Amino acid sequence: MEVDQAVALVRESLMLMLVLSGPVLVAALAIGLVVSIFQAVTQIQEQTLSFVPKIVGMGIVAILVTPWVAEMLLDFSERVFSGKW
């Protein structure tokens, strides 16, 4: 494997990681924003209030995107191990 190929492989691996983690992170960001606005409006300053909705929301999103994540990982693995790089 040449240096250029190794760099391209690492670059694509990192981009795949960012793309696959995106939906869960966006869900956490959106839920955190909604909970923060709710806390500001109601003046409830409980620190643990934001954790439960985030965990539940991130779990639901992770379950929903699992087929897509598996497909992307299998495609990437197939290209890496078959040498079609």
C-alpha positions in Angstrom: 0.0 0.0 0.0 1.4 3.4 -1.0 1.4 6.4 1.2 -1.2 8.1 -0.9 -3.5 5.2 -0.5 -3.0 5.0 3.2 -3.8 8.7 3.6 -6.9 8.3 1.4 -8.0 5.4 3.5 -7.6 7.3 6.8 -9.3 10.3 5.3 -12.3 8.3 4.2 -12.4 6.4 7.5 -12.6 9.7 9.4 -15.2 11.2 7.1 -17.3 8.0 7.5 -17.0 8.3 11.3 -18.2 11.9 11.2 -21.2 11.1 8.9 -22.3 8.1 10.9 -22.1 9.9 14.2 -23.9 13.0 12.8 -27.6 11.9 13.3 -27.1 11.0 17.0 -25.1 14.2 17.7 -27.7 16.4 16.0 -30.5 14.7 18.0 -28.6 15.4 21.2 -28.0 19.0 20.2 -31.7 19.6 19.3 -33.0 17.9 22.5 -30.5 19.8 24.6 -31.6 23.1 23.0 -35.3 22.3 23.6 -34.7 21.3 27.2 -32.6 24.5 27.8 -35.3 26.7 26.4 -37.8 24.9 28.6 -35.6 25.4 31.7 -35.2 29.1 30.9 -38.9 29.6 30.4 -40.0 27.8 33.5 -37.0 28.8 35.6 -36.3 25.2 36.6 -32.6 24.9 37.1 -32.3 21.2 37.7 -29.0 19.9 36.3 -30.1 16.3 35.7 -33.2 17.3 33.8 -31.4 17.4 30.5 -29.8 14.0 30.7 -32.8 11.7 30.6 -34.4 13.2 27.5 -31.0 13.3 25.7 -30.3 9.6 26.5 -33.8 8.5 25.4 -33.7 10.6 22.2 -30.2 9.5 21.3 -31.2 5.9 21.9 -34.2 6.2 19.6 -32.2 7.9 16.9 -29.5 5.3 17.2 -32.0 2.5 16.8 -33.7 4.2 13.8 -30.4 4.8 11.9 -28.9 1.4 12.7 -29.7 -0.2 9.2 -28.2 2.8 7.4 -25.1 2.7 9.6 -24.7 -1.0 9.1 -25.0 -0.6 5.3 -22.4 2.2 5.2 -20.0 0.2 7.4 -20.4 -3.0 5.3 -19.9 -1.1 2.1 -16.8 0.5 3.4 -15.4 -2.7 4.8 -16.1 -4.5 1.5 -14.2 -1.9 -0.4 -11.3 -1.9 2.0 -10.9 -5.7 2.1 -11.6 -6.4 -1.5 -8.8 -4.0 -2.6 -11.1 -1.8 -4.7 -9.5 1.2 -3.3 
